[in-house]
Amino acid sequence: ITADKFEIGKEGGVIEIDIKANVDYNVEIAEYCKSWIRQKPNIDTRGLVTNKLSFEVVPSDEAQKREGQIFIKGETLSETIRIYQAGERVLVLSDKELPVSCSGGVVSVDVTSNVEYEIVMPNVSWLREVALTKAMITSTRSFEVDQNDSYDNRSAVIVFKDLVSGKEENVTINQMQ
């Protein structure tokens, strides 16, 4: 085989392995990674030739790096090819700013995430998180904004923070007077 280790980005891609063999061999993808590594069709020939095996590695939406194995097995020989695919921690908010009328109300922001995160509320009395209910989708977070009885506009920043990496995404609540 030409290489026994491949590193692929989170976006996925195709890897090609050249095999020189004059015996029959089988290709087997480890069971635990068959959902993200797929063998593409190839043409087999006999004699001492170079066969090109092609595998598709699908994009990863996982936070952590993942590892897979492909086994090339002949009668007396066996080779293991290791595939490493990068992961990426994702924490994305649907909005960066949410306007609220002076009468207050409830605002919601959609959270797309593959990591555990915490919500850091600003130290203000007029804004609070709405408790999740079983009927509510956990990827939507809602916040109750009290009526603004003052003569000034007001704003506050809510921080969504990845518990492992510390990466932060913010949404600003702007309320009119």
Backbone torsions as a table, in degrees:
resi	resn	phi	psi	omega
1	ILE	NA	153.0	-177.3
2	THR	-78.7	-32.6	179.8
3	ALA	-152.4	150.4	179.8
4	ASP	-116.7	10.0	180.0
5	LYS	-147.7	132.8	178.0
6	PHE	-134.3	136.3	175.3
7	GLU	-113.9	127.1	-175.3
8	ILE	-121.0	142.4	175.8
9	GLY	-71.4	168.1	-178.3
10	LYS	-61.1	-24.0	-178.8
11	GLU	-74.9	-7.0	178.4
12	GLY	81.7	-170.2	-179.5
13	GLY	157.8	-166.7	-179.0
14	VAL	-118.4	135.5	172.6
15	ILE	-114.5	146.6	178.6
16	GLU	-124.9	135.5	-178.2
17	ILE	-123.2	124.8	175.7
18	ASP	-90.8	129.9	179.7
19	ILE	-122.4	127.2	174.4
20	LYS	-104.7	119.2	-176.7
21	ALA	-154.1	147.9	172.0
22	ASN	-119.1	19.3	176.1
23	VAL	-130.8	162.2	176.0
24	ASP	-69.8	149.3	177.6
25	TYR	-146.7	159.1	177.5
26	ASN	-116.0	150.0	176.6
27	VAL	-115.0	130.4	-178.9
28	GLU	-136.2	129.2	175.3
29	ILE	-94.2	132.8	-179.9
30	ALA	-54.5	139.5	-174.7
31	GLU	-54.6	-42.6	-174.0
32	TYR	-69.0	-11.8	-178.3
33	CYS	-122.3	11.9	179.5
34	LYS	-64.5	-20.3	-179.8
35	SER	-75.4	-18.1	-178.0
36	TRP	-126.7	-6.5	171.8
37	ILE	-119.5	124.4	-178.0
38	ARG	-130.0	133.0	177.7
39	GLN	-77.9	135.3	176.6
40	LYS	-93.5	156.3	179.8
41	PRO	-61.3	143.7	175.3
42	ASN	-141.9	167.7	-178.5
43	ILE	-105.3	124.1	177.9
44	ASP	-97.1	142.2	174.3
45	THR	-133.4	167.1	-178.9
46	ARG	-98.3	171.7	-179.8
47	GLY	85.4	176.6	178.9
48	LEU	-80.2	95.0	-178.1
49	VAL	-134.1	170.0	176.1
50	THR	-101.5	119.0	175.1
51	ASN	-100.6	142.3	178.5
52	LYS	-106.2	116.1	175.2
53	LEU	-96.4	139.0	-176.9
54	SER	-126.1	134.6	-178.8
55	PHE	-131.0	138.6	175.6
56	GLU	-97.5	131.5	174.5
57	VAL	-110.7	115.5	-174.9
58	VAL	-75.5	154.9	179.6
59	PRO	-56.9	147.9	-179.5
60	SER	-104.2	133.8	172.4
61	ASP	-112.3	18.1	179.7
62	GLU	-87.6	153.2	-180.0
63	ALA	-75.4	-35.1	-174.7
64	GLN	-100.6	159.4	174.5
65	LYS	-64.7	142.5	176.6
66	ARG	-120.6	154.9	-176.2
67	GLU	-126.6	138.5	176.8
68	GLY	-133.8	168.2	-179.7
69	GLN	-135.9	143.2	172.5
70	ILE	-122.7	132.5	-178.8
71	PHE	-109.3	131.4	172.9
72	ILE	-110.9	115.6	-173.2
73	LYS	-123.2	127.0	171.1
74	GLY	-107.4	-168.7	-179.4
75	GLU	-63.2	-43.7	-175.6
76	THR	-120.8	-9.0	-178.4
77	LEU	-119.9	152.8	177.0
78	SER	-144.6	137.5	177.4
79	GLU	-124.8	142.9	176.9
80	THR	-115.6	127.5	176.4
81	ILE	-107.6	130.0	-179.5
82	ARG	-104.5	134.7	178.3
83	ILE	-115.0	126.7	176.6
84	TYR	-117.1	126.7	178.9
85	GLN	-121.5	130.3	-179.5
86	ALA	-66.8	149.1	173.1
87	GLY	-112.7	174.6	177.4
88	GLU	-148.0	132.4	176.6
89	ARG	-77.8	125.9	-176.2
90	VAL	-119.3	130.6	173.0
91	LEU	-146.8	102.5	-174.5
92	VAL	-128.1	135.5	177.4
93	LEU	-104.5	145.3	-179.0
94	SER	-70.1	-26.4	-178.2
95	ASP	-136.2	148.6	174.7
96	LYS	-101.7	-18.5	-177.8
97	GLU	-147.1	136.2	179.9
98	LEU	-128.0	113.4	177.7
99	PRO	-79.4	146.1	179.5
100	VAL	-135.1	137.4	178.4
101	SER	-70.7	168.9	-178.2
102	CYS	-65.7	-20.8	-179.9
103	SER	-80.0	-3.7	178.3
104	GLY	81.2	-167.2	-179.8
105	GLY	145.0	-164.6	-179.4
106	VAL	-115.1	132.3	175.4
107	VAL	-118.6	152.3	-179.0
108	SER	-131.0	149.4	175.4
109	VAL	-132.2	133.7	176.7
110	ASP	-84.5	135.8	-179.3
111	VAL	-115.5	122.3	173.2
112	THR	-106.3	119.7	-173.0
113	SER	-154.4	146.1	170.5
114	ASN	-118.7	20.6	-179.9
115	VAL	-131.8	160.9	172.1
116	GLU	-78.0	139.3	-179.8
117	TYR	-140.0	162.7	174.5
118	GLU	-120.0	157.0	176.1
119	ILE	-107.9	123.0	178.9
120	VAL	-103.7	109.3	-177.9
121	MET	-83.2	145.8	176.4
122	PRO	-69.3	158.3	-178.2
123	ASN	-86.3	69.0	177.6
124	VAL	-132.2	150.6	-176.3
125	SER	-87.2	-14.2	-172.3
126	TRP	-94.3	4.2	-176.5
127	LEU	-137.2	130.5	178.6
128	ARG	-149.0	154.0	178.5
129	GLU	-75.5	139.8	175.7
130	VAL	-84.0	131.4	-178.8
131	ALA	-63.3	140.3	177.0
132	LEU	-72.6	143.0	173.2
133	THR	-114.3	166.4	-179.4
134	LYS	-62.2	-28.8	-179.6
135	ALA	-78.4	-17.3	-176.8
136	MET	-80.9	143.3	176.2
137	ILE	-78.5	129.5	-174.0
138	THR	-69.8	-10.9	178.1
139	SER	-86.6	-2.6	175.4
140	THR	-112.4	124.4	178.8
141	ARG	-111.7	134.6	-176.7
142	SER	-117.6	149.9	-177.6
143	PHE	-135.8	134.6	179.4
144	GLU	-93.4	131.4	179.8
145	VAL	-115.1	124.1	178.7
146	ASP	-70.5	162.5	175.4
147	GLN	-62.4	142.7	178.3
148	ASN	-96.8	102.5	-178.8
149	ASP	-91.7	-1.4	-179.3
150	SER	-84.8	177.9	178.7
151	TYR	-97.8	9.5	-176.9
152	ASP	-119.7	148.1	168.5
153	ASN	-68.4	156.9	177.1
154	ARG	-143.4	156.9	178.4
155	SER	-146.8	158.5	177.5
156	ALA	-150.9	152.4	-178.6
157	VAL	-111.4	127.6	174.3
158	ILE	-102.7	131.0	-176.7
159	VAL	-106.6	130.3	171.8
160	PHE	-106.2	119.8	-170.3
161	LYS	-123.8	125.0	174.4
162	ASP	-62.7	123.9	-175.8
163	LEU	-68.6	-23.0	-178.2
164	VAL	-95.7	-54.0	-174.4
165	SER	-86.0	-19.7	-176.7
166	GLY	82.8	-1.9	178.9
167	LYS	-58.1	138.8	-177.7
168	GLU	-121.5	144.7	169.0
169	GLU	-126.1	140.7	-175.6
170	ASN	-121.2	150.0	168.6
171	VAL	-129.0	132.5	-179.2
172	THR	-101.0	129.0	176.4
173	ILE	-98.8	118.3	178.8
174	ASN	-112.8	120.2	-180.0
175	GLN	-116.4	132.6	179.3
176	MET	-74.6	163.4	178.1
177	GLN	-84.5	NA	NA
